[in-house]
Amino acid sequence: MPHGGRIPLRERVYHSLRRDLAAGVFVPTERLGEERLADIYGVSRTPVREALARLQADGLVERRSDGLHPYRPRLDELGHLYELRIVLEARGIQRVGTEDASPAHDLDLIRAELETWHALRANPPEPGPALVADEHFHTTLLAAAGNTALAEALAAVHTRVRPVRTLDVPTPERIATMTTEHIAIAEQLLSGNAKGAMHTLITHIDISRAHVLARTQRALELTKLARAVRD
């Protein structure tokens, strides 16, 4: 830990810029110039440069011909990625009780996730940790199906969707709903109700897709508005 518990300047700039990107302070058409950002955050260009590099690695910032900009979401790509999520995760549940499930479903992994989400229901996480826990739940669920290739493919989907999901800060009500749905999926799998788990899972992913696509649509509308004002 830094001396005296102080957060390094580069960390403070990174988290401040990440927060402002999530809040929509910067629109996708806006170039993220180091000098201007240094003025905004009252720092030198060095911590800004470091923060932008990390945010680019996170996928929240992208490079275009004229420099760095906030990540520009693409509706068609997101829709396809969520469709792939459903295919991958549904296949994991379909493997229950089939000859393809070798080894069989690891119920201990599912029980561990169930315990985790019971604890999270008692002490709801913040929006950021909620996203991490959500991704871990779905990846673990698929890993429990015994096909590591499916789990690895899902992890790759999460990586591509995460920048937009990070911008979509969930409300406490949505976190509570997500928690309830995760618990239901795990309990249904543990009780052998694969059909019920499949229905709950697909409904859960569809709700997430609707929220993310709506957030992306709003971002695109902001982009169009910014262009209209500029022109």
C-alpha positions as CSV (number, residue, x, y, z in Angstrom):
1,M,0.0,0.0,0.0
2,P,1.3,3.5,-0.8
3,H,2.8,5.4,2.2
4,G,0.1,6.8,4.4
5,G,-2.6,5.0,2.5
6,R,-2.5,7.7,-0.2
7,I,-3.7,6.7,-3.7
8,P,-1.1,7.4,-6.4
9,L,-1.9,10.3,-8.7
10,R,-2.0,8.0,-11.8
11,E,-4.6,5.9,-10.1
12,R,-6.8,8.9,-9.1
13,V,-6.7,10.2,-12.7
14,Y,-7.5,6.7,-14.1
15,H,-10.5,6.2,-11.8
16,S,-11.8,9.8,-12.3
17,L,-11.6,9.5,-16.1
18,R,-13.2,6.1,-16.0
19,R,-16.0,7.4,-13.9
20,D,-16.6,10.3,-16.2
21,L,-16.6,8.1,-19.2
22,A,-19.2,5.8,-17.5
23,A,-21.3,8.9,-16.7
24,G,-21.3,10.1,-20.3
25,V,-19.4,13.3,-19.6
26,F,-17.4,12.7,-22.8
27,V,-19.4,11.9,-26.0
28,P,-18.0,9.5,-28.6
29,T,-17.2,12.3,-31.1
30,E,-15.0,14.1,-28.5
31,R,-11.3,13.7,-28.9
32,L,-9.6,12.9,-25.6
33,G,-6.6,15.2,-25.8
34,E,-4.0,14.9,-23.1
35,E,-3.5,18.6,-22.6
36,R,-7.2,19.3,-22.2
37,L,-7.7,16.4,-19.8
38,A,-4.7,17.5,-17.8
39,D,-6.4,20.9,-17.3
40,I,-9.7,19.3,-16.4
41,Y,-8.2,17.1,-13.7
42,G,-5.6,19.6,-12.6
43,V,-2.6,17.4,-13.3
44,S,0.3,17.1,-15.7
45,R,0.0,15.2,-19.0
46,T,2.0,12.1,-17.7
47,P,-0.7,10.6,-15.4
48,V,-3.3,11.4,-18.1
49,R,-1.3,9.6,-20.7
50,E,-1.0,6.6,-18.4
51,A,-4.7,6.6,-17.6
52,L,-5.6,6.8,-21.3
53,A,-3.3,3.8,-22.0
54,R,-5.0,1.7,-19.3
55,L,-8.5,2.8,-20.5
56,Q,-7.6,1.8,-24.0
57,A,-6.5,-1.6,-22.8
58,D,-9.9,-1.8,-20.9
59,G,-11.7,-1.1,-24.1
60,L,-13.3,2.1,-22.9
61,V,-11.1,4.3,-25.2
62,E,-10.4,3.6,-28.8
63,R,-7.9,5.1,-31.2
64,R,-9.1,6.8,-34.4
65,S,-7.4,8.7,-37.2
66,D,-7.3,12.0,-35.2
67,G,-6.5,10.5,-31.7
68,L,-8.2,8.8,-28.8
69,H,-12.0,8.9,-28.3
70,P,-14.5,7.2,-25.9
71,Y,-15.4,3.8,-27.1
72,R,-18.1,3.9,-29.8
73,P,-20.7,1.2,-29.2
74,R,-22.0,-0.7,-32.2
75,L,-25.6,-2.0,-31.9
76,D,-25.3,-4.8,-34.5
77,E,-22.1,-6.2,-32.9
78,L,-23.6,-6.2,-29.5
79,G,-26.7,-7.9,-30.7
80,H,-24.6,-10.7,-32.3
81,L,-22.5,-11.1,-29.1
82,Y,-25.5,-11.5,-26.9
83,E,-26.9,-14.0,-29.3
84,L,-23.6,-15.9,-29.0
85,R,-23.9,-15.7,-25.2
86,I,-27.2,-17.5,-25.4
87,V,-25.9,-20.2,-27.7
88,L,-22.9,-20.9,-25.5
89,E,-24.6,-20.8,-22.1
90,A,-27.7,-22.7,-23.3
91,R,-25.4,-25.4,-24.6
92,G,-23.8,-25.7,-21.2
93,I,-27.2,-26.5,-19.7
94,Q,-28.1,-28.9,-22.6
95,R,-25.1,-31.0,-21.7
96,V,-26.7,-32.0,-18.4
97,G,-27.3,-35.7,-18.5
98,T,-26.0,-36.2,-22.1
99,E,-23.2,-38.4,-23.3
100,D,-21.3,-35.2,-24.3
101,A,-21.0,-34.2,-20.6
102,S,-17.6,-35.7,-19.9
103,P,-16.9,-35.1,-17.1
104,A,-20.4,-34.6,-15.7
105,H,-21.6,-31.2,-14.4
106,D,-19.5,-30.1,-11.5
107,L,-22.2,-29.4,-8.9
108,D,-19.7,-28.3,-6.3
109,L,-18.9,-25.3,-8.5
110,I,-22.6,-24.4,-8.8
111,R,-23.1,-24.8,-5.0
112,A,-20.2,-22.4,-4.4
113,E,-21.7,-19.8,-6.7
114,L,-25.1,-20.3,-5.0
115,E,-23.4,-19.6,-1.6
116,T,-21.7,-16.5,-3.1
117,W,-25.0,-15.1,-4.4
118,H,-26.8,-15.8,-1.1
119,A,-24.1,-13.7,0.5
120,L,-24.4,-11.0,-2.1
121,R,-28.2,-10.9,-1.6
122,A,-27.5,-10.2,2.1
123,N,-24.9,-7.6,1.3
124,P,-25.5,-6.2,-2.2
125,P,-22.3,-5.2,-4.1
126,E,-21.6,-1.9,-5.7
127,P,-22.3,-1.6,-9.5
128,G,-18.7,-2.2,-10.5
129,P,-18.2,-5.4,-8.4
130,A,-21.7,-6.5,-9.4
131,L,-20.5,-6.7,-13.1
132,V,-17.4,-8.7,-12.1
133,A,-19.5,-11.1,-10.0
134,D,-22.1,-11.5,-12.8
135,E,-19.4,-12.4,-15.4
136,H,-17.8,-14.8,-13.0
137,F,-21.2,-16.5,-12.3
138,H,-21.8,-17.2,-16.0
139,T,-18.3,-18.3,-16.8
140,T,-18.3,-20.6,-13.8
141,L,-21.7,-22.0,-14.7
142,L,-20.4,-22.9,-18.2
143,A,-17.1,-24.3,-16.8
144,A,-19.2,-26.6,-14.6
145,A,-20.6,-28.1,-17.7
146,G,-17.2,-29.8,-18.4
147,N,-16.3,-28.1,-21.7
148,T,-13.5,-25.6,-21.2
149,A,-13.7,-24.5,-24.8
150,L,-17.2,-23.2,-24.2
151,A,-16.1,-21.4,-21.0
152,E,-13.2,-19.8,-22.9
153,A,-15.4,-18.6,-25.7
154,L,-17.8,-17.0,-23.2
155,A,-14.9,-15.2,-21.5
156,A,-13.9,-13.8,-24.9
157,V,-17.5,-12.5,-25.3
158,H,-17.4,-10.9,-21.9
159,T,-14.3,-9.1,-22.9
160,R,-15.9,-7.6,-26.0
161,V,-19.1,-6.6,-24.3
162,R,-17.6,-5.3,-21.0
163,P,-16.7,-1.8,-22.3
164,V,-20.4,-1.0,-23.0
165,R,-21.7,-2.9,-19.9
166,T,-19.3,-0.7,-17.8
167,L,-21.1,2.3,-19.1
168,D,-24.4,0.9,-18.1
169,V,-24.3,1.4,-14.4
170,P,-27.0,-0.8,-12.8
171,T,-29.4,0.5,-10.2
172,P,-29.8,-1.3,-6.8
173,E,-33.1,-2.7,-8.1
174,R,-31.4,-4.3,-11.1
175,I,-28.7,-5.7,-9.0
176,A,-31.3,-7.2,-6.7
177,T,-33.1,-8.7,-9.7
178,M,-29.8,-10.1,-11.1
179,T,-29.0,-11.7,-7.8
180,T,-32.5,-13.3,-7.5
181,E,-32.2,-14.7,-11.1
182,H,-28.7,-16.1,-10.4
183,I,-29.9,-17.9,-7.3
184,A,-32.8,-19.3,-9.2
185,I,-30.6,-20.6,-12.0
186,A,-28.2,-22.3,-9.6
187,E,-31.0,-23.8,-7.5
188,Q,-32.8,-25.2,-10.5
189,L,-29.6,-26.8,-11.8
190,L,-28.9,-28.3,-8.4
191,S,-32.4,-29.7,-8.2
192,G,-32.1,-31.3,-11.7
193,N,-34.6,-28.9,-13.3
194,A,-32.5,-28.2,-16.4
195,K,-35.6,-27.0,-18.4
196,G,-36.4,-24.4,-15.7
197,A,-32.8,-23.3,-15.5
198,M,-32.7,-22.9,-19.3
199,H,-35.8,-20.7,-19.3
200,T,-34.5,-18.5,-16.4
201,L,-31.1,-18.2,-17.9
202,I,-32.3,-17.1,-21.3
203,T,-34.7,-14.6,-19.8
204,H,-31.9,-13.2,-17.6
205,I,-29.6,-12.7,-20.6
206,D,-32.4,-11.2,-22.7
207,I,-33.0,-8.6,-19.9
208,S,-29.3,-7.8,-19.8
209,R,-29.2,-7.4,-23.5
210,A,-32.2,-5.0,-23.5
211,H,-30.5,-2.8,-20.9
212,V,-27.2,-2.8,-22.7
213,L,-28.7,-2.1,-26.1
214,A,-30.8,0.7,-24.7
215,R,-27.7,2.3,-23.1
216,T,-25.9,2.0,-26.4
217,Q,-28.7,3.5,-28.3
218,R,-28.6,6.5,-26.0
219,A,-24.9,6.8,-26.6
220,L,-25.5,6.8,-30.3
221,E,-28.1,9.5,-30.0
222,L,-25.7,11.7,-28.0
223,T,-23.2,11.2,-30.9
224,K,-25.7,12.3,-33.5
225,L,-26.6,15.3,-31.4
226,A,-23.0,16.3,-30.9
227,R,-22.4,16.1,-34.7
228,A,-25.5,18.2,-35.3
229,V,-24.3,20.9,-32.9
230,R,-20.8,20.8,-34.4
231,D,-22.1,21.1,-38.0
